[in-house]
Structure formats: structure tokens, C-alpha cells
Amino acid sequence: PALGKQDEVLKQRYPLGISPCCSEMERIQRDLQRFTALPVESSVRRTPSHFGSLMLVGSGSDGGAGVTALAAWAAACASTDGCANYVRFITALDILVSGSGSGGDEARASALADKFAEAKEMSHALLVLDD
């Protein structure tokens, strides 16, 4: 895999795949693939960097809605399809344990900023922030 890709880590988040069990799920999967696809070239001049953000929220407060699996699936598809050459799946635990081992708020904020700085250096980066 290319620098920064985490294909195997992503696939661990949805080990049994994602089932398009209904038309709504098919639409969500299609929309996620559109979101992560490379921008279409057009005659309109675009800036070199294209930034986008998307928040996936599951229903209910008990968890288990599959949002983490969907986000990992979308990131893995983008990586496999060549739409992203840098993919990072970052959890809250990753942020808590990173940052010089000091564990303070400043160190955690710096660790997260470092992930964004790494991604900015790549032409097509995708960061997934998971709670």
C-alpha cells in the first residue's frame, strides 16, 4: 500500500462487509462514494486543494448504528479505488495516547494537528475521526 494507507486497519472495522439491505442503505453507500471520489475535471478553474467534511451520526443514544463501519468502508473504497493516497482512521484513544506521552490537552491537540498537517502534504488525503 502507498504511504499513509491503512487498508487492513479499515477492513477490521467492517469484517463482515456492509450489506446494502435496503434502498436507503444503497443510497447512503452511493452518496459516501460520491463524497470520497476525486473531483471531476471541468473547464472551471479550481483551487489545487479541495476540502470537504461530512459528519455521520447514528440514530439513538445506545450506539451500534454502524456509523464507524460505514466510515471505514467509505475510506477503504476511496483507498482501493485510488481516490485517496493517504487515509488515516483516528479514534479518540489514538489522540489520548499520542503526543509525547504527556497526555495533556495541549499534547493531544498537537497530535491531532500533526495528523492534519501530514494529510495536507498529500494530494488526496482522507481523515476519518471516530469517537
N, C-alpha and C positions, 0 to 999 in steps of 0.2 A: 504493500500500500504506500501511497505517497505520504510525504511529510505531513503529519498532523491528522491523518485519517485514523479513525477509531472504529473501523467496521465491525470487528469482533465484539468490542465493548457494546456497541449499539445493538447488535443482534442478541446479546444477552438480555436486553430489556424487553424483547418480544420473542422468546424462544419458540413459541408455537405459531408464530406469524400473526398477521392481522386478518381477520375474516371479514370480507365485505358482506355481512349478514343481512343487510337491508339497503334500500336505496339511499337512506341518509348517510350510512357509513361509506358507501361508494362515493357520494358527493364530497364528504369530508376528505377522503383519500385523494380524490381528484384535485380538490382545492389545495391540499397540502403540497401535492406535486407541482401544481402551477406556481405556488408561492416560492418553492425552492428551486424552480427552473431558472436557467440563465436568462437574462433579459434578451428579448428579441431585438436584433439589429434593425434599425429603421433609418429613414432619411433625417429624422430629428436628431440633432446632436445632443448626446447625453454626457453628463459628467462621468469621469472614469470610475467613480465609486457609486455604487447603488446600495443604499442602506434600507433595510426593511425590518420590521419587527412584527411578531404575531404572538398572541397570548392564547394558550389553550387552557380552558377551565372545565373540569368535570362537574357534573351535577351532584348535588348532595354534599354533606359535610363528612361522610364516613370514608371517603376515598374509594379507590378501586374502580374508578370510571375508565381507566385505560389511557389517560392522557399522556403519561410517561411513555407507554408503549407506542402510542401514535407518534409522538415527537421523535422517538428513537427510530421508528420505521421511516418517517419522512427524511430524517438526516441520513440514514443508511441508503435510501433510494437516491438522494442527491449525490452522495459519495460514489455509489456504484455507477450512476449514470454520467459521472464526470461533471456534474453541475457544481460541485464543491470540491476544492482541493485541500481544504483544511476544515476538519469537523471536530468539534470538542463537545462532549456531553459533560456538563459541570453540575454537580449536586451541591447542596448546602454543606454536606460533610466534606466535600473536596475543599471548599472555601474555609471551613473551620480548621482543618488540619494543615492547610498550606500557609505560606507566608512566614518564613524564617522560624517557624516553631514557637513564636512568642504567643500566638493565639489572641492577641489583642485586636480590637476593632480596626485599628489603623493597618495592621498587618493583613487582615482579611480583605479590607478594601483595596490594598495594594496588590494582593494576589489576584483579585478579580480584575483590576485594571490591567495587570500584566497579561491576562488571558485575552482581553480586548485588544491590547497592543500587538500581541502575537497574531491575532486574526486580521488586524488591519494591514499587516505586512503581506498577506496572501491576496491573490487576485480574486478568489471566490471562496470566502470563508463562511462557515455556518457554526454558530454557537447555540447550544441548547442549554438553557438554565433550568434546572429541575429543583423543585422544593424537596 
